[in-house]
């Protein structure tokens, strides 16, 4: 299948189209660093990127990718890779200061499928992330289900997003309408 069938392609397209440049960006689930790399591009010459993952392997993979793309050299201390769980992201940035936060739930492709995001901590991290977003900022979430991931996390995240006040947040939830076997769900949240 082509790139337009991929959830990450669409998330990146929407983020590129909507996000401010040169601001503060958070990758809440670093993995292999593809979202971190996009956020570094948006940060440009002046912005900052903070990326989180609980696995050392994710930090290593991401550092490798950023080095290959010269981002470590270009950004220096403006990009930070942090081995910590995303529900602590509020310890690293001020409230209402962040332009974009990316979540890509689930497990590290090619890694241990048991080390995966979990409903409780994911929801806590989304809530904290929303507080950190500035007015006009956005959050992108790729939600997976089925297989090793199960359904609890997807169902609980969607139920939580339904409770967000429509005056404060616009929540756009998308579907692969004609795909079988529990396709991923891309969600975009825009803060008023
Ligand atoms: N964005 C990544 C990329 O571009 O390759 C893919 C992310 S992968 C689907 C999910 C990642 O979330 C895994 O690397 C996993 O270790 C990480 N993760 C799981 N629980 C986490 C937590 N509580 N805080 C931060 N990262 C977590």
Boltz pocket constraint, residues with backbone or C-beta under 6 A from the ligand:
constraints:
  - pocket:
      binder: B
      contacts: [[A, 28], [A, 29], [A, 30], [A, 31], [A, 32], [A, 33], [A, 34], [A, 35], [A, 36], [A, 52], [A, 53], [A, 54], [A, 55], [A, 58], [A, 84], [A, 85], [A, 86], [A, 87], [A, 104], [A, 105], [A, 106], [A, 107], [A, 108], [A, 109], [A, 115], [A, 116], [A, 117], [A, 118], [A, 121]]
      max_distance: 6.0
